[in-house]
Amino acid sequence: MREISVPVLVDVPRNSNTTDLVVRQAEKPSNPALFSVPDGDGKWQDISATEFRSQVEAVAKGLIASGVNAGDRVAIMARTRYEWSLADFAIWFAGAVSVPVYETSSPAQVAWILSDSGAVGAFVEAARHENVVREAAASENLSALQHVWQFDGNGLDVLRTAGAGVEDQAIAARRAMAGLDDVATVIYTSGTTGRPKGCELTHGNFVELADNAAAALPEVAHEGAQTIMFLPLAHVFARFISVLCVSAGATVAHTSDVKNLLPDLQSYKPTFILAVPRVFEKVYNNSMLKAEDGGKGKIFHAGADVAIAWSKADQAGKVPLMLKAKHAVFDRLLYGKIRTAMGGRVQHAVSGGAPLGDRLGHFFHGIGLMVLEGYGLTETTAPITVNTPKRIKIGSVGAPLPGNAVRIADDGEILAKGVCVLKGYFNRPDLTAEAFADGWFRTGDIGQLDDDGFLFITGRKKEIIVTASGKNVVPAMLEDTIRANALVSQCVVVGDQRPFISALITLDEEALPGWLDRHQLPAGTTMAEAAEHPVVLAEIQDLVDGANTTVSRAEAIKVFRVVPTDFTETSGHLTPSLKIKRAQVLKDYSGVVEGIYSSSKV
């Protein structure tokens, strides 16, 4: 199959916008809880739709009183927390356009986003964020930026007080100004290469996609469902799911520090979660390491094999009786404990951002957590395709959501069209023109559609490596296989215009101490020492050999180097959504790469 288009399930009036989602829930007799906030005693306090609407309108009135006009851009720079969504909807109720900024952004990055977007104000979380914004404004002489409101300070109170005299009719008029075709937000790409581009996503992108996704995923997003948000709301994936929950009447809680995720999961007890593949890798690896440290490693590995086998058999349509019996035993010994650690009520998980891989998908399905893997970009408001509980193929990223279409170009590039696709790039008509071919958005990713319309991702077009002999190599398969091991944090395959394929590998600092202990190596071994230790290198070699069995000899990794420090967002080698900045890694480790090819005779 080369093309598939799925018609909409929900028709949305052209004069509606994101604010109507809140109003719709607030007017329901059930008045569902849209958000939950911690009460300080380890419990959660629900915020009903009517209360959320009231809070949003109070802040929106303050924005109007402060001189924010319809169509103005207002930035939000904060960690994931309730006030982020409150500010987002308040901006929309005031008829303005929100501009997310990652709270980890540098002053230079913030200056670029504020300058390019022409933001007139900014919501920030704390004093440190306000300092960054003011430093950026001063460095670029951003005269348009008139206001900075701080969540941890009295910023919201200042707005509520300022808006006390604004009439309800003013809010009603402002929020009615935008239709589906109007811009709701400008999201700047996190930028694995080059300067971030501002993606113009419309109210229609959010509303039409959210309403149709809710209709396609009624088992996941529905009134009474609960999720806890820990991914950055500045990222389109978390942002869209947050809007989807308002559309469906589901309840969203937030945790701003991933270190608190486990206790928050256990106290809040969500029914579904969303995460990027690295989170699922961590859950699997941490569970395995905990079992091995407790002398129960054999039980874990046997249970993992049974979970995967059960999932594959279940997907094929029939689970043998003996496998059912083994699965039931491990459900008591192992699977139930993992589910309990995640709160005990999680049935579904939505995964995006990068391919999850067959093994992890089958493992989590086998332990009772169905991972619904999807695919999309900032430019597509997150999901173009997604697996659903009723239509799932583990290993794929699902079929198009209603209202979306996918085409595979002659060179294998995935093209997209539909309610998810952006309006264009802010202030860059040239980039907008380049991004489309005959009305189809060029995703830059390579994939294929099967006969049932399920999409499979095989790599990123820009990341395809062409060796000196002309062999095309897609690095993702090798990298994902190696990185799945608990000892490994990151893997970057190298070899463009080189005689053979090599790899740069980093170790997982959290997993290293336990690994050293199990291999009777000194507890004080540092990351740098471990990177050169023969036992560690032998383990990595085994991983590389295993990964090489999945590709041809010409694509196999011939040489690797373990680098002494990890690739992180702080080091500048990962985006805030945990994608590798391949060009930056190759630049910073050019000496290591040159050393591989100058000294190796393969």
C-alpha positions as CSV (number, residue, x, y, z in Angstrom):
1,M,0.0,0.0,0.0
2,R,1.3,3.4,-0.9
3,E,-1.4,5.7,0.4
4,I,-4.2,5.7,3.0
5,S,-6.8,8.3,4.0
6,V,-9.2,8.0,6.9
7,P,-12.3,10.2,6.9
8,V,-13.2,12.3,10.0
9,L,-15.5,10.8,12.6
10,V,-16.4,14.2,14.1
11,D,-17.3,17.3,12.1
12,V,-16.3,20.5,13.9
13,P,-18.0,23.9,13.1
14,R,-15.5,26.2,11.3
15,N,-16.2,29.1,13.7
16,S,-15.2,27.1,16.8
17,N,-11.8,27.1,18.6
18,T,-10.0,25.5,21.6
19,T,-11.9,27.6,24.2
20,D,-15.1,25.8,23.2
21,L,-13.6,22.6,24.5
22,V,-13.6,24.0,28.0
23,V,-17.0,25.6,27.7
24,R,-18.4,22.3,26.4
25,Q,-17.2,20.4,29.5
26,A,-18.3,23.2,31.9
27,E,-21.9,23.1,30.5
28,K,-22.2,19.4,31.0
29,P,-24.5,18.4,33.9
30,S,-21.7,16.0,35.1
31,N,-19.2,18.9,35.3
32,P,-16.2,16.6,35.0
33,A,-12.8,17.2,36.7
34,L,-10.4,18.4,34.1
35,F,-7.4,18.7,36.3
36,S,-6.0,17.5,39.7
37,V,-3.5,19.3,41.8
38,P,-1.5,18.0,44.9
39,D,-2.9,19.2,48.2
40,G,0.4,19.0,50.1
41,D,-0.7,15.9,52.1
42,G,0.0,13.3,49.5
43,K,-3.5,13.6,48.1
44,W,-5.0,15.2,45.0
45,Q,-7.6,17.9,44.7
46,D,-9.8,17.9,41.6
47,I,-10.6,21.1,39.6
48,S,-13.9,20.8,37.9
49,A,-14.7,22.1,34.4
50,T,-16.7,25.1,35.8
51,E,-13.9,26.0,38.3
52,F,-11.3,25.7,35.5
53,R,-13.3,27.9,33.2
54,S,-13.7,30.5,36.0
55,Q,-9.9,30.5,36.8
56,V,-9.1,30.7,33.1
57,E,-11.5,33.6,32.5
58,A,-10.1,35.6,35.5
59,V,-6.5,35.3,34.1
60,A,-7.7,36.1,30.5
61,K,-9.4,39.3,31.8
62,G,-6.1,40.3,33.3
63,L,-4.4,39.8,30.0
64,I,-6.9,42.0,28.2
65,A,-6.5,44.6,30.9
66,S,-2.7,44.5,30.5
67,G,-3.0,45.4,26.9
68,V,-2.7,41.9,25.2
69,N,-4.6,42.2,22.0
70,A,-6.2,39.5,19.8
71,G,-3.5,37.7,17.8
72,D,-0.7,38.9,20.1
73,R,1.9,36.2,21.0
74,V,2.4,35.4,24.7
75,A,5.2,33.0,25.8
76,I,5.1,30.3,28.5
77,M,8.3,29.2,30.1
78,A,7.8,26.7,33.0
79,R,8.1,23.1,34.0
80,T,5.1,20.8,33.6
81,R,2.5,22.0,36.1
82,Y,-1.2,23.0,36.4
83,E,-0.5,26.7,35.9
84,W,1.0,25.9,32.5
85,S,-2.3,24.7,31.1
86,L,-4.2,27.5,33.0
87,A,-2.0,30.1,31.2
88,D,-2.3,28.4,27.9
89,F,-6.1,28.4,27.9
90,A,-6.2,31.9,29.4
91,I,-4.2,33.1,26.4
92,W,-6.7,31.5,24.1
93,F,-9.7,32.9,26.0
94,A,-8.1,36.4,25.5
95,G,-7.9,35.8,21.7
96,A,-4.1,35.6,21.8
97,V,-1.5,33.1,20.6
98,S,0.7,31.0,23.0
99,V,4.4,30.4,22.4
100,P,5.9,27.6,24.5
101,V,9.5,27.8,25.6
102,Y,11.4,24.9,27.2
103,E,12.3,25.9,30.7
104,T,15.8,24.6,30.2
105,S,16.4,26.9,27.3
106,S,19.5,29.2,27.3
107,P,19.2,33.0,27.2
108,A,20.2,32.9,23.5
109,Q,17.5,30.4,22.6
110,V,14.9,32.3,24.6
111,A,16.0,35.6,22.9
112,W,15.5,34.0,19.5
113,I,12.0,32.7,20.3
114,L,10.8,35.9,21.9
115,S,12.3,38.0,19.1
116,D,11.1,35.9,16.2
117,S,7.6,35.5,17.6
118,G,7.3,39.2,18.7
119,A,5.9,38.1,22.1
120,V,4.3,40.9,24.1
121,G,4.4,39.1,27.4
122,A,5.7,35.9,29.1
123,F,4.5,33.6,31.8
124,V,7.4,32.1,33.7
125,E,7.6,29.6,36.6
126,A,10.2,31.0,38.9
127,A,12.8,33.8,39.5
128,R,15.4,31.9,37.5
129,H,13.2,31.8,34.5
130,E,12.3,35.5,34.8
131,N,16.0,36.3,34.9
132,V,16.6,34.4,31.7
133,V,13.7,36.1,30.0
134,R,14.8,39.6,31.1
135,E,18.4,38.9,30.2
136,A,17.2,37.8,26.7
137,A,15.0,40.8,26.4
138,A,17.8,43.2,27.3
139,S,20.3,41.5,25.0
140,E,18.0,41.8,22.0
141,N,16.3,45.0,23.0
142,L,12.9,43.4,22.8
143,S,10.7,46.4,23.2
144,A,7.6,44.4,22.3
145,L,7.9,42.4,25.5
146,Q,6.0,44.4,28.1
147,H,5.1,41.9,30.8
148,V,6.6,39.0,32.7
149,W,4.2,37.1,35.1
150,Q,5.7,34.6,37.5
151,F,3.8,31.6,38.7
152,D,5.8,31.2,41.9
153,G,5.5,34.9,42.6
154,N,2.3,36.9,42.5
155,G,2.0,37.0,38.7
156,L,-1.4,35.3,38.5
157,D,-2.8,37.4,41.3
158,V,-1.6,40.6,39.6
159,L,-3.5,39.5,36.5
160,R,-6.7,38.5,38.4
161,T,-6.6,41.9,40.1
162,A,-6.0,43.8,36.9
163,G,-8.9,42.0,35.2
164,A,-11.4,42.5,37.9
165,G,-13.1,45.3,36.0
166,V,-13.2,43.6,32.7
167,E,-16.8,42.6,31.7
168,D,-17.8,39.0,30.9
169,Q,-18.9,40.2,27.5
170,A,-15.3,41.3,26.7
171,I,-14.1,37.7,27.2
172,A,-17.0,36.3,25.2
173,A,-16.1,38.6,22.3
174,R,-12.4,37.9,22.5
175,R,-12.7,34.1,22.6
176,A,-15.1,34.1,19.7
177,M,-12.7,35.9,17.4
178,A,-10.7,32.9,16.4
179,G,-12.0,30.1,14.1
180,L,-10.5,26.8,13.2
181,D,-8.2,28.3,10.5
182,D,-6.6,30.8,12.9
183,V,-3.3,30.3,14.6
184,A,-3.5,29.0,18.2
185,T,0.1,28.6,19.0
186,V,3.6,29.0,17.5
187,I,5.8,26.0,18.7
188,Y,9.5,26.3,18.0
189,T,11.1,23.0,17.0
190,S,13.6,21.8,19.6
191,G,16.1,21.7,16.8
192,T,18.3,18.6,16.3
193,T,19.9,20.8,13.6
194,G,20.0,24.5,13.0
195,R,18.0,27.3,14.6
196,P,14.4,26.4,15.7
197,K,11.6,27.1,13.3
198,G,8.2,28.4,14.5
199,C,5.4,26.0,13.6
200,E,2.0,27.7,13.3
201,L,-0.6,25.3,14.6
202,T,-4.2,26.4,14.3
203,H,-7.2,26.0,16.6
204,G,-8.4,23.5,14.0
205,N,-5.3,21.4,14.3
206,F,-6.0,21.0,18.0
207,V,-9.8,20.8,18.1
208,E,-10.4,18.6,15.0
209,L,-7.5,16.3,15.9
210,A,-8.5,16.1,19.6
211,D,-12.2,15.5,18.9
212,N,-11.4,12.8,16.3
213,A,-8.7,11.2,18.4
214,A,-11.1,11.0,21.4
215,A,-13.6,9.3,19.1
216,A,-11.0,6.8,17.9
217,L,-9.7,6.1,21.4
218,P,-12.8,6.0,23.6
219,E,-11.3,3.3,25.8
220,V,-8.3,5.6,26.7
221,A,-9.5,9.2,26.7
222,H,-13.0,9.5,28.3
223,E,-14.8,11.2,31.2
224,G,-13.4,9.6,34.3
225,A,-10.1,8.6,32.8
226,Q,-7.0,9.9,34.6
227,T,-3.5,10.6,33.4
228,I,-0.4,12.2,35.0
229,M,1.6,14.5,32.8
230,F,5.4,14.5,33.3
231,L,6.7,15.2,29.8
232,P,7.4,18.9,29.0
233,L,4.2,20.8,28.1
234,A,6.4,22.9,25.8
235,H,6.6,19.7,23.6
236,V,3.8,19.2,21.2
237,F,3.1,15.6,22.3
238,A,2.3,16.5,25.9
239,R,0.5,19.6,24.8
240,F,-1.8,17.8,22.4
241,I,-2.6,15.1,25.0
242,S,-3.5,17.8,27.5
243,V,-5.9,19.4,25.0
244,L,-7.3,15.9,24.1
245,C,-8.1,15.3,27.7
246,V,-10.1,18.5,27.9
247,S,-11.9,17.5,24.7
248,A,-12.8,14.1,26.2
249,G,-13.5,15.3,29.8
250,A,-10.6,13.2,31.2
251,T,-8.6,14.4,34.2
252,V,-4.9,15.6,34.0
253,A,-2.5,15.8,37.0
254,H,1.1,17.0,36.7
255,T,4.5,16.2,38.1
256,S,7.3,18.6,37.4
257,D,10.1,16.5,38.7
258,V,10.6,13.0,37.2
259,K,12.3,12.0,40.5
260,N,8.8,12.2,42.1
261,L,7.1,10.2,39.3
262,L,7.0,6.9,41.1
263,P,5.3,8.2,44.3
264,D,3.1,10.4,42.3
265,L,2.0,7.5,40.1
266,Q,1.2,5.5,43.3
267,S,-0.8,8.2,44.9
268,Y,-2.6,9.5,41.9
269,K,-3.3,6.0,40.2
270,P,-3.7,7.1,36.6
271,T,-5.6,5.0,34.1
272,F,-3.3,5.8,31.2
273,I,0.1,7.5,30.8
274,L,2.1,9.0,28.0
275,A,5.8,8.8,27.6
276,V,8.7,8.6,25.1
277,P,10.5,5.3,24.4
278,R,13.4,6.2,26.7
279,V,11.0,6.2,29.7
280,F,9.8,2.7,28.8
281,E,13.4,1.6,28.5
282,K,14.1,3.0,31.9
283,V,11.1,1.2,33.5
284,Y,12.1,-2.1,31.9
285,N,15.8,-1.7,32.8
286,N,15.2,-0.5,36.4
287,S,12.8,-3.4,37.0
288,M,15.4,-5.8,35.7
289,L,18.2,-4.3,37.7
290,K,16.1,-4.4,40.9
291,A,15.4,-8.1,40.3
292,E,19.0,-8.9,39.6
293,D,20.2,-6.9,42.7
294,G,17.7,-8.9,44.8
295,G,18.9,-12.3,43.4
296,K,15.8,-12.7,41.3
297,G,17.3,-12.0,37.9
298,K,16.5,-15.4,36.5
299,I,12.8,-15.0,37.4
300,F,12.7,-11.6,35.8
301,H,14.2,-12.8,32.5
302,A,12.0,-15.8,32.4
303,G,9.0,-13.7,33.1
304,A,10.0,-11.2,30.4
305,D,10.4,-14.0,27.8
306,V,6.9,-15.3,28.8
307,A,5.3,-11.8,28.5
308,I,6.8,-11.3,25.1
309,A,5.8,-14.8,23.9
310,W,2.3,-14.3,25.3
311,S,1.9,-10.9,23.6
312,K,3.0,-12.3,20.2
313,A,0.6,-15.2,20.5
314,D,-2.2,-12.9,21.6
315,Q,-1.6,-10.7,18.6
316,A,-1.6,-13.7,16.3
317,G,-5.0,-14.7,17.7
318,K,-4.4,-17.7,19.9
319,V,-2.4,-18.2,23.1
320,P,-1.5,-21.9,23.9
321,L,-2.8,-23.3,27.2
322,M,0.7,-23.9,28.6
323,L,1.7,-20.3,27.8
324,K,-1.5,-19.1,29.4
325,A,-0.6,-21.0,32.6
326,K,3.0,-19.7,32.7
327,H,1.7,-16.1,32.1
328,A,-0.7,-16.4,35.0
329,V,2.1,-17.6,37.3
330,F,4.4,-14.7,36.3
331,D,1.4,-12.3,36.6
332,R,1.5,-13.0,40.4
333,L,5.3,-13.2,40.7
334,L,6.3,-10.2,38.5
335,Y,3.8,-8.4,36.3
336,G,1.5,-7.3,39.1
337,K,4.4,-5.8,41.0
338,I,5.4,-3.7,38.0
339,R,1.8,-2.5,37.5
340,T,1.5,-1.7,41.2
341,A,4.6,0.4,41.0
342,M,2.8,2.5,38.3
343,G,-0.2,3.0,40.5
344,G,-2.1,-0.3,39.8
345,R,-4.7,1.1,37.5
346,V,-2.7,1.9,34.3
347,Q,-4.1,0.0,31.4
348,H,-2.8,2.0,28.4
349,A,0.3,4.0,27.6
350,V,0.7,6.3,24.7
351,S,4.2,6.4,23.2
352,G,5.7,8.8,20.7
353,G,8.8,10.7,19.8
354,A,10.8,7.8,18.5
355,P,10.3,4.1,17.7
356,L,9.7,1.9,20.7
357,G,10.7,-1.4,19.2
358,D,9.0,-4.8,19.1
359,R,10.6,-6.2,22.2
360,L,9.5,-3.5,24.6
361,G,6.1,-3.2,23.0
362,H,5.4,-6.9,23.5
363,F,6.9,-6.9,27.0
364,F,4.6,-4.2,28.3
365,H,1.6,-5.7,26.5
366,G,2.4,-9.0,28.0
367,I,2.5,-7.6,31.6
368,G,-0.9,-6.0,31.1
369,L,0.0,-2.5,29.9
370,M,-1.0,-1.9,26.3
371,V,1.4,0.6,24.7
372,L,-0.2,2.5,21.9
373,E,2.6,3.7,19.8
374,G,2.0,6.6,17.5
375,Y,3.9,8.8,15.1
376,G,4.0,12.5,14.3
377,L,6.0,15.7,14.5
378,T,5.7,19.2,15.9
379,E,4.4,20.1,12.4
380,T,1.6,17.6,12.7
381,T,0.3,18.6,16.1
382,A,1.8,15.3,17.3
383,P,-0.1,12.3,16.0
384,I,-0.6,11.5,12.3
385,T,-1.0,7.8,13.1
386,V,-1.6,5.8,16.3
387,N,-2.4,2.3,17.4
388,T,-5.7,1.9,19.1
389,P,-6.9,-0.8,21.5
390,K,-9.1,-2.2,18.8
391,R,-6.6,-1.8,15.9
392,I,-3.0,-2.5,17.0
393,K,0.1,-4.0,15.5
394,I,3.0,-4.0,17.9
395,G,6.1,-2.8,16.0
396,S,4.1,-0.4,13.9
397,V,3.1,3.2,14.7
398,G,-0.5,2.5,13.8
399,A,-2.9,3.7,11.1
400,P,-3.9,7.4,10.4
401,L,-6.2,9.0,12.9
402,P,-9.6,10.1,11.4
403,G,-9.1,13.1,9.3
404,N,-5.5,12.3,8.4
405,A,-3.8,10.7,5.4
406,V,-0.4,9.1,4.8
407,R,1.4,8.6,1.5
408,I,4.7,6.9,0.8
409,A,6.8,8.8,-1.8
410,D,8.9,7.0,-4.4
411,D,12.0,7.4,-2.3
412,G,10.3,6.1,0.8
413,E,9.6,9.4,2.5
414,I,6.4,9.6,4.6
415,L,4.1,12.4,3.4
416,A,1.1,13.6,5.5
417,K,-2.1,15.5,4.9
418,G,-5.1,16.3,7.0
419,V,-6.4,18.0,10.1
420,C,-3.1,17.5,11.9
421,V,-0.8,19.4,9.5
422,L,0.5,22.8,10.4
423,K,-0.6,26.0,8.6
424,G,3.1,27.0,7.9
425,Y,6.3,28.3,9.5
426,F,6.0,31.6,11.2
427,N,7.6,34.4,9.2
428,R,9.1,31.8,6.8
429,P,7.0,31.4,3.6
430,D,10.1,29.9,1.9
431,L,10.4,27.1,4.4
432,T,6.6,26.5,4.2
433,A,6.9,26.1,0.4
434,E,9.8,23.7,0.7
435,A,7.9,21.6,3.3
436,F,5.0,20.7,1.0
437,A,4.8,18.6,-2.2
438,D,1.5,18.8,-4.1
439,G,-0.3,19.6,-0.9
440,W,1.4,16.8,1.1
441,F,3.7,17.7,4.1
442,R,7.2,16.2,3.8
443,T,8.0,14.6,7.2
444,G,11.6,13.8,6.5
445,D,11.1,10.2,7.8
446,I,11.3,7.0,5.9
447,G,8.7,4.3,6.3
448,Q,6.2,1.9,4.7
449,L,2.6,1.0,4.8
450,D,1.4,-2.6,5.1
451,D,-1.7,-4.0,3.4
452,D,-3.8,-3.1,6.4
453,G,-2.8,0.6,6.4
454,F,-0.4,0.4,9.4
455,L,2.7,2.6,9.2
456,F,6.2,1.3,10.0
457,I,9.1,3.7,10.5
458,T,12.4,2.7,9.2
459,G,14.5,5.8,9.7
460,R,15.0,9.5,9.2
461,K,15.8,10.6,5.7
462,K,18.4,13.1,6.9
463,E,20.1,10.5,9.0
464,I,20.6,7.8,6.4
465,I,24.3,7.0,6.2
466,V,25.9,6.5,2.8
467,T,29.2,4.7,3.2
468,A,32.2,5.3,0.9
469,S,31.1,2.2,-1.1
470,G,27.6,3.7,-1.6
471,K,25.8,1.4,0.8
472,N,22.7,3.1,2.4
473,V,22.5,2.4,6.2
474,V,19.6,3.4,8.5
475,P,21.2,3.8,11.9
476,A,18.0,3.6,14.0
477,M,17.7,-0.2,14.1
478,L,21.3,-0.7,15.3
479,E,21.1,2.2,17.8
480,D,17.8,1.0,19.3
481,T,19.0,-2.6,19.7
482,I,22.2,-1.6,21.5
483,R,20.5,1.1,23.6
484,A,17.9,-1.4,24.9
485,N,20.6,-2.8,27.3
486,A,20.5,-1.4,30.8
487,L,24.3,-0.6,30.7
488,V,24.0,1.6,27.7
489,S,22.5,5.1,27.7
490,Q,23.1,6.3,24.2
491,C,24.4,5.0,20.9
492,V,25.2,7.0,17.8
493,V,26.1,5.1,14.6
494,V,28.7,6.8,12.4
495,G,30.0,6.1,8.9
496,D,28.8,8.7,6.3
497,Q,31.3,8.6,3.4
498,R,33.5,6.3,5.5
499,P,34.8,2.9,4.6
500,F,32.8,1.1,7.3
501,I,30.2,1.6,10.0
502,S,31.3,2.5,13.6
503,A,29.5,3.7,16.7
504,L,29.9,6.0,19.7
505,I,28.4,4.5,22.9
506,T,27.8,6.0,26.3
507,L,27.1,4.2,29.6
508,D,24.1,4.7,31.9
509,E,25.4,6.4,35.0
510,E,22.5,5.1,37.1
511,A,22.8,1.5,36.0
512,L,26.6,1.3,36.2
513,P,27.1,0.8,40.0
514,G,24.8,-2.2,40.1
515,W,26.4,-3.7,37.0
516,L,29.8,-3.3,38.5
517,D,28.7,-5.0,41.7
518,R,27.2,-8.0,39.8
519,H,30.5,-8.4,37.8
520,Q,32.7,-8.1,41.0
521,L,34.3,-4.9,39.8
522,P,35.4,-2.1,42.2
523,A,32.4,0.0,43.4
524,G,34.4,3.2,43.0
525,T,35.0,2.7,39.2
526,T,34.2,6.0,37.5
527,M,32.4,6.4,34.2
528,A,35.7,7.3,32.5
529,E,37.4,4.2,34.0
530,A,34.5,2.0,33.0
531,A,34.6,3.3,29.4
532,E,38.1,1.7,29.1
533,H,37.6,-1.4,31.3
534,P,38.1,-4.7,29.5
535,V,35.1,-6.4,31.1
536,V,32.8,-3.4,30.1
537,L,34.2,-3.4,26.6
538,A,33.6,-7.1,26.3
539,E,30.0,-6.6,27.4
540,I,29.5,-3.8,24.8
541,Q,31.1,-6.0,22.1
542,D,28.5,-8.7,22.8
543,L,25.8,-6.1,22.4
544,V,27.3,-4.9,19.1
545,D,27.6,-8.4,17.9
546,G,24.0,-9.1,18.7
547,A,22.8,-5.9,16.9
548,N,24.9,-6.8,13.9
549,T,22.9,-10.0,13.4
550,T,19.9,-7.8,12.5
551,V,21.6,-6.2,9.5
552,S,23.8,-7.1,6.5
553,R,27.5,-7.4,6.8
554,A,28.0,-4.1,4.9
555,E,25.7,-2.4,7.5
556,A,27.3,-4.0,10.6
557,I,29.3,-2.0,13.2
558,K,32.9,-2.9,12.8
559,V,34.4,-0.6,15.5
560,F,33.0,1.2,18.5
561,R,34.2,3.6,21.1
562,V,32.7,4.0,24.6
563,V,33.0,7.7,25.4
564,P,33.6,8.7,29.0
565,T,30.6,11.0,29.5
566,D,26.9,10.6,28.6
567,F,25.0,12.5,25.9
568,T,22.5,14.7,27.8
569,E,20.3,17.8,27.3
570,T,22.7,19.6,29.6
571,S,25.7,18.6,27.5
572,G,24.0,19.9,24.4
573,H,23.7,16.5,22.8
574,L,19.9,15.8,23.4
575,T,16.9,17.9,22.6
576,P,14.4,18.5,25.5
577,S,12.4,15.6,24.0
578,L,15.4,13.4,24.4
579,K,16.3,13.0,20.7
580,I,20.0,12.9,19.8
581,K,21.5,16.0,18.2
582,R,23.5,13.9,15.8
583,A,25.4,16.8,14.2
584,Q,26.4,18.2,17.6
585,V,27.7,14.8,18.7
586,L,29.7,14.3,15.6
587,K,31.1,17.8,15.9
588,D,32.1,17.5,19.6
589,Y,33.5,14.0,19.2
590,S,35.1,14.5,15.8
591,G,38.5,13.6,17.3
592,V,37.2,10.3,18.5
593,V,35.6,9.6,15.1
594,E,38.8,10.5,13.2
595,G,40.7,8.3,15.5
596,I,38.5,5.3,14.7
597,Y,39.1,5.6,10.9
598,S,42.7,6.6,11.1
599,S,43.8,3.7,13.3
600,S,41.4,0.9,12.3
601,K,42.1,-1.5,9.5
602,V,38.9,-3.3,8.8
